[in-house]
Amino acid sequence: MEKIIEIQEVTKRIKGKTIIDGISFDVYKGEVFGFLGPNGAGKTTTIRMIVGLMGISEGDIKIAGSSIKTDFEKAVRHIGAIVENPEMYKFLSGYDNLLHFARMSKGVTKEKIDEVVELVGLTSRIKDKVKTYSLGMRQRLGLAQCLLHDPDVLILDEPTNGLDPAGIREIRDHIRMLARERNMAVIVSSHLLSEMEMMCDRIGIIQQGKLIDVQLVNDFVNGEEIIFEFEVDASERAKAVIQEALPQLQVQQTEVGILVSAVKEEVPLIVKHLVKEDILLYGIQEKHKTLEDRFLEVTNSKEGVVHA
Ligand SMILES: Nc1ncnc2c1ncn2[C@@H]1O[C@H](COP(=O)(O)OP(=O)(O)OP(=O)(O)O)[C@@H](O)[C@H]1O
């Protein structure tokens, strides 16, 4: 995979306060990279530094090999971004808006405008005034605007904010398509964890200005341990039996039985202990953790390992 963004030991201080504290990670072409973190963690600040809206106190950011510090113009040329709400002229058509933006960047042809309109699925409505568009259509027009100069990287801060479920799905599908079919790197931030789980290939978790974890979404969510639910006739006793016999495992009582966080190889052992104590076992189910479960585990423990 080809690196397109390199964040190298970046620190940001504002009025003596450290907002971002020495973060480093890379983003590759063709992937959707999600930025997760509690409110005030530093997601927007990091994004603003990547797109060049804010200076860097220490460290460097390279885009397609060019430093944003020493080669700003060349570096940001590779980026298309929606950081604040895209500015649109509501009384103009979508097409006229794009024409307006096209005039501001060099070398954008009318064919290119038609191509991006088609790419974001707005062809049939592009001649209508923007004020008649739904929020989802406006977001897609914003996406089209970002794509006019053929960026390698797309940066979207909270792209699904305020959208209804259908709108969220539309934007998500477009983001994934741009990464897969156009080999673009897409960086998104969102506090909607279920959304990030569906949209991203990798996520970086930022907390109090530090990057505490960078992982593939699948590895992050599932890890090695799985939660198994054992449906039994006597859950309280079952919990006590497993805690006594296998004290290394985490056991939780539920309405129908017990939840045990374990690896698959440990399941026969758990069953053996339950059966030995004459506990009736009606079924075993695998419960997958959600990104939200894992996010809360990691941010609450404040410990994390950076897997590059
Ligand atoms: N210009 C500024 N002056 C002083 N403090 C700032 C400034 N910009 C950001 N901060 C502080 O930096 C921290 C990180 O803010 P940032 O907006 O990057 O967080 P965030 O992760 O995007 O949060 P949210 O999810 O709430 O948008 C916050 O504590 C914020 O108050």
The ligand as an SDF file (V2000), in Angstrom:
LIG
                    3D

 31 33  0  0  0  0  0  0  0  0999 V2000
   -8.1650   28.2260   19.1010 N   0  0  0  0  0  0  0  0  0  0  0  0
   -8.1690   27.5690   20.2610 C   0  0  0  0  0  0  0  0  0  0  0  0
   -7.8060   28.1840   21.4120 N   0  0  0  0  0  0  0  0  0  0  0  0
   -7.7820   27.5210   22.5860 C   0  0  0  0  0  0  0  0  0  0  0  0
   -8.1350   26.2220   22.7030 N   0  0  0  0  0  0  0  0  0  0  0  0
   -8.5090   25.5540   21.6110 C   0  0  0  0  0  0  0  0  0  0  0  0
   -8.5530   26.1860   20.3250 C   0  0  0  0  0  0  0  0  0  0  0  0
   -8.9570   25.2710   19.4010 N   0  0  0  0  0  0  0  0  0  0  0  0
   -9.1720   24.1340   20.1010 C   0  0  0  0  0  0  0  0  0  0  0  0
   -8.9140   24.3020   21.4050 N   0  0  0  0  0  0  0  0  0  0  0  0
   -9.0220   23.2670   22.4640 C   0  0  0  0  0  0  0  0  0  0  0  0
   -8.3440   22.1190   22.0040 O   0  0  0  0  0  0  0  0  0  0  0  0
   -9.0180   20.9200   22.4230 C   0  0  0  0  0  0  0  0  0  0  0  0
   -9.2990   20.0580   21.2320 C   0  0  0  0  0  0  0  0  0  0  0  0
  -10.3090   20.6380   20.4220 O   0  0  0  0  0  0  0  0  0  0  0  0
  -10.8620   19.9650   19.0920 P   0  0  0  0  0  0  0  0  0  0  0  0
  -11.9190   20.8570   18.5410 O   0  0  0  0  0  0  0  0  0  0  0  0
   -9.7300   19.6180   18.2070 O   0  0  0  0  0  0  0  0  0  0  0  0
  -11.4950   18.6370   19.6530 O   0  0  0  0  0  0  0  0  0  0  0  0
  -12.4240   17.5660   18.9080 P   0  0  0  0  0  0  0  0  0  0  0  0
  -11.8250   16.2380   19.2070 O   0  0  0  0  0  0  0  0  0  0  0  0
  -12.5940   17.9200   17.4900 O   0  0  0  0  0  0  0  0  0  0  0  0
  -13.7670   17.7100   19.7160 O   0  0  0  0  0  0  0  0  0  0  0  0
  -15.3160   17.6310   19.2440 P   0  0  0  0  0  0  0  0  0  0  0  0
  -15.6290   16.1840   19.0840 O   0  0  0  0  0  0  0  0  0  0  0  0
  -16.0070   18.2120   20.4370 O   0  0  0  0  0  0  0  0  0  0  0  0
  -15.4390   18.4450   18.0070 O   0  0  0  0  0  0  0  0  0  0  0  0
  -10.2460   21.3910   23.1750 C   0  0  0  0  0  0  0  0  0  0  0  0
   -9.9740   21.3310   24.5380 O   0  0  0  0  0  0  0  0  0  0  0  0
  -10.4350   22.8180   22.7110 C   0  0  0  0  0  0  0  0  0  0  0  0
  -11.0460   23.5800   23.7200 O   0  0  0  0  0  0  0  0  0  0  0  0
  1  2  1  0
  2  3  1  0
  2  7  2  0
  3  4  2  0
  4  5  1  0
  5  6  2  0
  6  7  1  0
  6 10  1  0
  7  8  1  0
  8  9  2  0
  9 10  1  0
 10 11  1  0
 11 12  1  0
 11 30  1  0
 12 13  1  0
 13 14  1  0
 13 28  1  0
 14 15  1  0
 15 16  1  0
 16 17  2  0
 16 18  1  0
 16 19  1  0
 19 20  1  0
 20 21  2  0
 20 22  1  0
 20 23  1  0
 23 24  1  0
 24 25  2  0
 24 26  1  0
 24 27  1  0
 28 29  1  0
 28 30  1  0
 30 31  1  0
M  END
$$$$
